[in-house]
Amino acid sequence: MHKFHNVVILSTVGFGLLDTIKAMEPANMPTREGEISHVIAAPSTDFSAPEKAIDDWYHQKRFQEIIAYAPQLIEHLAPQISITKQIPLSKDTIFMIGDAYMQAGENAVDRKEKMEQGLGLFQRIFQLLGHNVPGIIHAWVGVLEEGLGQPMPFMQFIQAFAKDQSLESYYHTAAAKSYLRIGKYDTALEEYNIALHKLTQEQHGSQNNRQYDTWLLYEGRGLAYFKLNRWKEAITNYLAAINSNSNHKLLTPLNYINLANAYFNERNYQDSLTWFLNALTEIKEQKAIYYFAAAEPAMDLNQWELAAHFFEQGFDVAAKNGDPVTWQNYSNAGYVYMQLGNWEEVAKYLNKAKALQSPLPPHVQQRLDTANAYLRAKG
């Protein structure tokens, strides 16, 4: 079959640490009279038992209290930290402080503001500690830089893991995302593998709610394999993510496109088509390229009417959104309508192809000549 393959726009990382965390938390419900509110009148200034206060607030999801309290606590401890070059807080407490800044935002603007505040706090701790910065502080600077999309959070993770090999899966997952974002896919895989190994250990006996669900790590690893063109491993990990998630879904809808495309590259056209159909129901932001890509396995399975439907949907979306359409898209649509015996549509789409690419390849020009001859004979 002479058809032209679309270059499918692959999912960007789009699998952000903050998105992952939000997916794991229930939505904030409106408070009723007598219930705990997310808004507090004034931060506490009682520093007699800070770790207990932070632990209580964290497990009640009162993140705003932690955010209001933590900067004052650090300034209260600043003289001690400056002298001893140690921070007198447990790793659990430091985690809860950092995680509060990650989870407290109510919308995209607020989340960014809270993360910037958190980064400022940890940079202040960094300054107080001088050259004796523990791994977990490096790790939280990295987590917050990653959440803010800054260019080199991985440098903080390198320092963090060199200083503290006991850091939990949470931080290795954040590191993996930072490597994915800069195209270091092999290193991202290494970090996901470490995170999955540690997560298994952490799930035995730990009562903290800091761990990522395993399915989220499988999804991230699936994306890393996909970016490396390792289609079988990508399929295995995406399916593991779906099967181990109680909702049987992926977090990032574009990964359904990746899964479908991985099957296509493995020449499993039936499963490719199945997952393209699934993807087009999951993805809210439509793009023409998704429909053009979905048409390909339909063509390989000789499902010409379905392929024509995908092309028409793609052309409609392109006209609406201003998405690009290539001459190959028009040529493939012409080929589909040739199989359906609709010569008017063959001529229409091959003429569109010729308007973008002249001269056409000989076999495509021959189809156009055949269509024109048929239409002339038909009168």
N, C-alpha and C positions, 0 to 999 in steps of 0.2 A: 504494500500500500504506500503510495506517495503522499505523505502528509508532513506537515511541519510542526515540530514540537515547540510548545510554548516554553519560554523561560519563566518558570513560576517564581514569583516573589516570595522568598522564604520568610518565615516568621523571624522578626527581630527578637532580641532576647525576651522582651515583653513579659517576662516571667519574674517580675520584680520582687524583691524581698518584702517590701511593704504590701504588695498585692497578696503575697503568700500568707503573710501574717493575718491580714484582714479576712482572707478566705477561711481561716481557722477560728475566727472569733464570731460569736453571735452579734447581730446588729444591736446597737444601743437602743433600748426601748425608752419611750417617754416615761419620765418619773411621775409617780403619783404623790400626793401629799403624804409625808411621813417616810418616803423612801429616800435613799441616798441620791443626791443630785450630782451631775458632773461639774456643776459650777460651785465653787466654794467662796465664802466671803473673804477669808484671809488665810494665808498659809500658817501652819503651826510653827512655833519657834521653840518647841520643847525638844531639846537634843539629848535628853537623858537616856532614851532607848530608841535610837534612830532605826536600827535594823528591824526591830519589832514593828515600829510604825510603818515602815516601808513595806514589810511583808504583809501586814494586815491590809493596807491600801491596795497592794498589788493583787492579792487574791480576791478582793472585792471589786477589782477592775476600776478602782478610783484613781485613774492615772493622772488626772489633773492635780490631785493633792501631792502626788510624788513630784510632779514637775514644779509645783510651787515651792516645795520643801527642799528639794535636792540642792539647788544653788546656795541657799542659806546654810544648809548643812556643810557643804564643801568649804564655804568661807569661814564657818565656825571651826572647821578642822584644819584650815589653811596653815596656821602657825605650827601645828604638830606635824603636818605633812612636810612642810618646808624643812623642819629640823631633822626628822627621822628618815625622810625620803621613802616613806611607806604610807599607803593609804589604809587606815584602820577600819576597813569595811570588807565583809566577806565577798567572795566571787558571786554568791547568790544575790546579795544586795546590789552589787554593781550591775548584775544582769537586769534586775528588776527596774533599776533607775533607767538604764539604756532602753529597755523594752517599753517603758512608759512613754518615752519620747517617740518611739516608733508607732505606738498604737493610739495616742491621744487625739490625733487630728480628726476633725469632723468632716472635712472635705479636702480636695487636693491642695488648695492654698494653705489651709490650716495645717495639714500634714507637713507640708514643706517648711512652714514656719517653725513647727515643733521640732522637726529634725535639725534645723539650723540652730535652734536653741540648745538641743542636746549635743550637737557637735561642739558648740561653744563651751559647754560645761566640761566635756571630756578633754578639750584642748586646754582648759584652765587646769584640770587635774594634771595633765601632761606637763604643763609649765611648772607646777608646784613640785613635781617629782624630779625634775631635772633629768639626769641621765639614768635614773633607776626606774624606768617605766615598765611595769609588769605587762605580760602578754595580753591580759584581758582588757587593759586600757587601749593598747594598740588595736585590739580586735574591735572595740566599740567605735573608735575613730573610723576604722575601716567600714563597719556596718553602716554608720551614719553617712559617710562619704558615698558609699554605694547607693544608699537610699536616695541621696540627692543627685545621683548621676555624675559625680565628680570623676575626673579622668583617671586617677591612679590609686584607688583604694587598696588595690592588691599589694602595694608596697607596705601598707600597715599590716596586712595579713601575713606577709612574709616575716615581718618582725615578730608578730604575735605568736606564730607557730614555732618560730625558732626559740622563743623564750619560754613557751608553755605548751608542751605537747599534750597536756590533759584538757585543753579547751574543747568544748562540746561540739556536737554536730551542727548546732545552730551557726557557729562562726565559720565552719568549713563550707556550709551551704552558701553563706553570704560571699565567701571568697570565690566559690565556684561561679556564682552569678557575675562577679566582677571580671573574672577571666573570660566568661562567655561574651560579655559586652565588648571586650577589646579583641576578640577573635582568637584567643589562646585556648582552643577547644580541647587539646590534649591535657593541658593543665587543669582545665575545668573538670574534665572527667576524673582526674586524680583526686580532686577535692570532693567531688560527688561520691566517689568510692569510699573515701575516708569518712565522709558524713554518714553514709549508709551503714558502714561498719560500726561507727560510734553510736548511731541511733539505735541499733539492735542492742548494744550493751546498755544504753541509757534507759531503754524501755523495760529492763528487768530491774524492778525495785525502786525506780525513781518516781517520786510523787510530784515533781515540778511539771508545770504545763508548758515548758519551754521548747519541747521537742517538735520538730516538723513531723507531720504525718509522712510515712514512708512513700506514699504515692506521689507527693510533691517532689521528692528527690528523684524518683523514677522519671517523672516528666521532664525535669531539668536535664537528667542524663540522656533521655531520649533526644532532646534538642541538640545536645553536644554531639551525639553520634550522627544525627542528621546533618549537622553542619560539616561533619567530616566525611559525608557521603558513605557512611557505613550503615546501609539501609536495613540490613537484618537486625543489627543491634538497636537501631532506632525503633523499629517495629516492636521488638521484644520489650523495650523499656516503656514505650507509650502504652502498649497493651497492659503491662504490669501496673502502670499508673492507674489506668481505667479500672482494672479488675480489683485493685486493692483500695480504691476510693469507695466509700459507702454510697456516694452519689453516682458512681460509675461514669464520671465525667473527667475531662481534663480542665485544669484551671485556665489555661490560655487558649482561646478558641482557634487561633491560627495554627496551633499544633495539630489540629485535626487535618488541616491542609497538608502539613508536613507528613503526617501518617499516611494520608492518601497518596501523596507523591512518592513516599518511600515504597509503598506497595507497587506503584506504577513502575518505578525503577527496577523493582524485582520481577517485573512482568507478570504480576498477579493482578490482572486487570479487573477481575470481579470484586476483590476486596478493595482495590483502589476506588472503584466506582461507588461501592457501599460507603466508604469513609468520606468521599467527596459529597455524597448526598447528605451525610450526617453533618459535615462541616458547614454546608450552606444553610442548614437550619440553626446551627450554633452561633455563627458569626453575624453580629449585628451590623457591622460596617461592611457593606457590600462593595466589592471591586470586580471589574470586568474580568481581570486575569483569573480569578477563581473559577468563573464559569467556563472560560476558555480551557483551563486546565482540566476541569471535570469532563469536558467533551471528549478528551483524548481516550480515556479508558472505554467510554461508551462507543467510540469509533472502533477501537480494537475488538470490542465484543459484538460488533455489527448491530448495535442498538441505535440505528440511524435517527429515528424520531426523537429519542432522548437527546442524542447529540445535537440535533437541530434545535431542540428546546434550549439547551445550554447556550448555544451560540446566540440565539435570539435574546435570551436573558442578558448575556454578556454585552451585546450591542446596545440594548436598552440602558443598562447600567452605565456603559461608557458615554452614551449621549447625555445622560442625566448628570454624571459626575465629572465629565471631561476626562475620563480615563483614556490612556492611549490604546489604539487598536493598530495592529501590525498588518502588513499585507499577507503574512502567513495565516493570521486569523481569518481574513476574508477568503483566502485560498482554501483553507480547511472547510470553512462553511460551504463554499461552492462544491467541494468534493462530497460533503454529506448530502447536499441536495441532488447531486448527480446520482447518488445511490438510491435516492427516493424518487428519481424520475421527474423532478420539478425543474425543468430547464430554464424557466423564467428566473427562478432564484439562483440557479447556477450562473447565468449570465450576469445577473445583478451583482453578485458578490465577487465574481472573477473580474468584472470591470472595475470594481472598487479596489481589488488587489492591484490591477494594472495601473490605476491612478497613483498608487504608492510605489510600485516597483515596475519600471519599464526599461528593457523588455522583461517579460515574465520568463521563468524557466520553460524550456520547450514543452515539457509534459503538461504544465499548467496552461500554456498558450493553446495547446492542442485541445484541452477540455473546453476552453472558451470558444475556439473555432467550432467545435462540435455543437456546443449550445447555440451559437449564432446560426449555424446551418440548420439546426432543427427548428429554431423559431422562424427562420425565413421560409422553410418548407411548410410550416404550419400556417403561415400566412397571417 
